[in-house]
């Protein structure tokens, strides 16, 4: 086993967090993987992993080895990209993270189309309800709505996406239409709970004016489709993005209110660890996404 393979093996082992999970990823038996780890530790002369039958943890030496292994592998990838040049054909593994609902309904079909166009690329798509640390988890790319939370990551805007406060005509006829953000305090508001955001606080701007309103209501969910369905049923006002609500706004099943006020946009960004040169596969996928979302 060469040095690069040993480093890749250990980084994968640390990412999976258990010998069993790493063995499944590598299509090895657990004893075979344990032997491979023991050989690496014997060659280095230190123990890298404390392991029991149920879990594993890195030793202090293992933590140092992991940090340097990630750096060395990234340097190797950048060197390969630089030598291969921008005309290299996309190939190799691409690990992508996206949110559950959006990833399932929109990104998964696009991944399928991309792989048909580039059969030498192997894509691993992981869907989660919370953003992940891309570098620590070994992802090449993350897709998220809203401003990138970490300035240390590179980001490419894939699609503009405004947000609106909207409700069904049924609700507005029964309770009236708010004429200012402050009036939201007396309305039933459907709360979309996302990540660690202060989801009860809706922030508006109009020119140089800004206002934050603490809203309340009897319904909340961490699923965007659920809160949108409640709004369609006349349960209250909800904040939705143009991407999510466009067809309902066009059909009249939902109506936007407070149109002169703006909410923070939910633009779609592709975020990835900063690199001197992007791999051909990542660059191709970013261009592919941009073309599909901006035809």
Secondary structure by P-SEA (a helix, b strand, c coil): ccaaaaaaaaaaaaaaccaaaaaaaacccaaaaaaaaaaaaaaacccccccccccccccaaaaaaaaaaaaaaaaaaaaaaaaaccccccccbbbbbbccccccccaaaaaaaaaaacccbbbbbbbbccccccccccccccccccccccccbbbbbcbbbbbbbcccaaaaaacccccccccccccbbbbbccccccccbbbbbcccbbbbbbcccccccccaaaaaaaaaaccbbbbbcccccaaaaaaccccccccccccccbbbbbbccccccccaaaaaaaaaaaaaacc
